[in-house]
Structures are given as C-alpha cells and as structure tokens.
Amino acid sequence: MVKETKFFNKQAKKSERMARAISDVEAAQSLSNLAKAYRKQADVLKANRKSSNKQR
C-alpha cells in the first residue's frame, strides 16, 4: 500500500509541474484538479492503512 501512496503523490507532483509549465489556462486548471485528486487518493490510502494498523 505504501507503493500506491507514493505513486499517487508522485503523479500529483508531475501534474502540478505540468500545470505550471503550460500557458493554456483551462489545461493548467485541469492538471491542478488532477493533482488534487491524486493527493486525495493518497490521503485516503494512508488513512486506510492507519486505521487498519490500529485494528490489529
């Protein structure tokens, strides 16, 4: 599960870099939204891992 969290965080960083690098406002906003979605997914996985560890 750690690998998945790292993957989503890495994808979020890539999306943010791409959003800053392009001049098309709509595309930049879409990439920023994508980055937020990746980060949220990473946060959900992290929270699930923590709650799973507490149950043990």
C-alpha positions as CSV (number, residue, x, y, z in Angstrom):
1,M,0.0,0.0,0.0
2,V,3.0,2.3,0.6
3,K,3.9,1.9,-3.0
4,E,0.4,3.0,-4.1
5,T,0.6,6.1,-1.9
6,K,4.0,7.0,-3.3
7,F,2.7,6.5,-6.8
8,F,-0.2,8.9,-6.3
9,N,1.9,11.5,-4.6
10,K,4.4,11.3,-7.5
11,Q,1.7,11.7,-10.1
12,A,0.4,14.7,-8.2
13,K,3.8,16.4,-8.3
14,K,4.1,15.7,-12.1
15,S,0.6,17.1,-12.7
16,E,1.5,20.2,-10.7
17,R,4.7,20.7,-12.6
18,M,2.9,20.4,-15.9
19,A,0.2,22.8,-14.8
20,R,2.9,25.4,-14.0
21,A,4.7,24.8,-17.3
22,I,1.8,25.4,-19.7
23,S,0.2,28.6,-20.7
24,D,-3.3,27.3,-21.5
25,V,-5.4,28.3,-18.5
26,E,-8.0,25.6,-18.9
27,A,-5.4,22.8,-19.3
28,A,-3.5,24.1,-16.3
29,Q,-6.7,24.1,-14.2
30,S,-7.5,20.6,-15.3
31,L,-4.0,19.4,-14.3
32,S,-4.3,21.2,-11.0
33,N,-7.6,19.4,-10.4
34,L,-5.9,16.1,-11.3
35,A,-3.1,16.8,-8.8
36,K,-5.7,17.4,-6.1
37,A,-7.4,14.1,-7.0
38,Y,-4.2,12.2,-6.8
39,R,-3.3,13.7,-3.4
40,K,-6.8,12.9,-2.1
41,Q,-6.4,9.3,-3.2
42,A,-3.0,9.1,-1.5
43,D,-4.5,10.6,1.7
44,V,-7.4,8.0,1.6
45,L,-4.9,5.2,1.2
46,K,-2.8,6.5,4.0
47,A,-5.8,6.9,6.3
48,N,-7.0,3.4,5.5
49,R,-3.5,2.0,6.3
50,K,-3.5,3.8,9.6
51,S,-7.0,2.5,10.6
52,S,-6.0,-1.0,9.5
53,N,-2.9,-0.9,11.7
54,K,-5.0,0.3,14.7
55,Q,-7.3,-2.6,14.4
56,R,-4.5,-5.1,14.7
